[in-house]
Amino acid sequence: MNTYKPLLFALLLFSSLAEAQQQKGIPQLGKSSVKEVIGAMTLQEKAQLVVGATELKKVSSAEDETTIGFTENKVPGAAGIMAAIPRLGIPALIVSDGPAGVRINPVRKGDKNKTYYATAFPVGTSLASTWDTKLVEEVGRAFGNEVKEYGIDILLAPGMNIHRNPLNGRNFEYYSEDPLISGKIAGAIVRGIQSNGVGTSIKHFSGNNQEANRNGVNVIVSERALRELYLKGFKIAIDESEPWTVMSSYNKLNGVFTAESKDLLSVILRDEWKYKGFVMSDWGGGRDRPGMIGAGNDLIMPGRPGQSDMIVEAVEKGTLDTKTLDNSVERILNIIIKSPTFNRYAYSDKPDLKAHAELDRRAGAEGMVLLKNERQALPFGTKVRNVAVFGNTSFKTVAGGMGSGDVNKAYMISVIKGISNAGYTPDADLKRDYLRYFSKDSAAQMAAGAKWPKAASEMRLTDSVIAKKALDCDIALLTIGRNSGETADRNLETNYHLTAAEIEQVNKIATAFRARGKRLVIVLNIAGVVDMKSWKESADAILLAWQPGQEAGNSVADILSGKVNPSGKLATTFPINYTDVPSAKNFPGTPVEKPLNVTYQEGIYVGYRYHDTFKVPVNYEFGYGLSYTDFAVTSFKLSKPSANGSFEVTCEVKNTGKVPGKEVLQVYVSAPVKTIDKPAAELKAFEKSKLLAPGESQKIKFAIKGSELASFYTDRSEWITDAGSYEVRLGFSSRNIQKRGDFVLNNSTLVEKTHKVLVPAAEIKEFKP
Ligand code: BGC
């Protein structure tokens, strides 16, 4: 029998059981206070509640206990389920991945007439590239509606680790190299999702910036880099949106698994940040189960037989304090009473997938970054009719990355489909050739015994085919695609770099089309930063489409056609060489085969903080992105700062070009260097304008608090806003500064005194400018 079918019956049974229990004088959650319920719980029941009750379908590898979990319970395919204690009126909550859409089984056994597809929204990197918190919140509202209507209580998202290195296989799930963008975008999506009355789990707290030996690697990082980069985004997201839960990460931080780190989960998260929700482990994260509860990791997921017994035993032996266990139980119960399951929400299993797909299309386009546009290659407008569509991923377009961040969507709009939908004519011969190639390739793989054929290698085209297409078609459109996902980082040679065959193809297409006065437009359908040095010059236009969700092709076509004017900006730097990445020498750590330690030698100098401070040229800088129109800052006023450094910037941005468009105003601040070094400048605020008609202006006001200018002084464990002179830069990117102003602070301000915790075992020889 399927457990989800008699849901109504189960609910009725549950409520009549609850009433009967209450009549017997047994406290019931929601009717009695949480404290009374805890008072009535046996030790065994408490231990049961802090361990997940997931019936794991997929058994983990014995070695690291990790699994991308999924349950066959109420919502088949959801990543996990919590324990129920019916005697006390405590129901089991359902938790589900993931950051780009609800990840559940799309079809269910014995339920042939219904499907349970979810919307594949743009991946995290794509959402962050919108620099539009209002839009991201709107996506969150739609996303949270799917969570709720599919019977889920807590979404295991957003992922918000820092893009420390482009090779991290899960960067697509994450937002940025910058903690302000990460925190603001995460805050926006959490607000949107949770406005539905469901929860989120911001993850992976913290330092999970690689997949190589993610379950064992020890991240060695300075207190300052930790505070200023790797914790800061989480703090911002918590302050902005009060996520119901936080997910601890797999890795160790300075010698201790984050899931067992009292310093991280109790001292910093609870004492310093006043976080009120509960912490759950990542699936199989941490080792010492009672130690995890002791540290403040309230819920052990996905939960295994015997883990509750370990908790009981630890309390009985006195190695785990009852009060500590009670605190975890209390935090969990406080969330359970807010949940849809507890409140008996009658979910429909019918979210409005059509409306959400339209939102994906819009948000996907808003997150696309126009990197290059020469010789008026874009937009196509009406000057293009026949398009020579090249590249495997023009046909097999990637919606989002692999692993728990993947989504079971009802359909996928490829790039070729998108441009046909937009009224252009893709070359029919090429289309036929690609489709034949794919079917031959998968037939060959199946004949060789493959159950699930892998993506075909890039189809090679002969010179004569390319030459013919340069004659027949108005323009060449080539999609370059990349994918990656959980458990593995990207390969430098073939995933970060284009293969020799790919580069050759780019060059051949460019030469043939240019010879006929025609253009080559390249669409990047990628999960993370790729090399561009080797091929960039061959492209007339480059559209960075990221992985924009299931409507990918339509979003791409909206930009290519000119229906939508691109307004995305890079939230992560595109370096010239991989070796220009500050963490290149320390990724993924040592030994390379299975790193036990990774030292963050670059310290606070990640992304633009490094490139701008050490004056290293880049391919495309942080904050960069072109438009089909032009903008100017027509007024700029910097207020006099308050004594502690709070100030305002009032400015006006004007569309000085010919078509409507949006611009992102970015405020960077350069702080005075006293006894510690500082980045050349840091992003302190940003805002995307509304759609401005040609000639139209918009006034934008930024209020920046003095505390936001503070740096972390390790020797004193203090956040301090230094006295001295500050430069405020207003720009369209980190290197395209439009206006500058400055002010002097006469006195320094102690913003916060923190605890001396998470100290690396030995001093790290960090980069110094
Ligand atoms: C991932 C998490 C995910 C969990 C449940 C883990 O492998 O790291 O991000 O939420 O699985 O599927």
Residues whose N, C-alpha, C, O or C-beta is under 5 A from the ligand:
A	BS01	BGC	T67 I68 G69 A79 D97 L156 D282 W283 S404
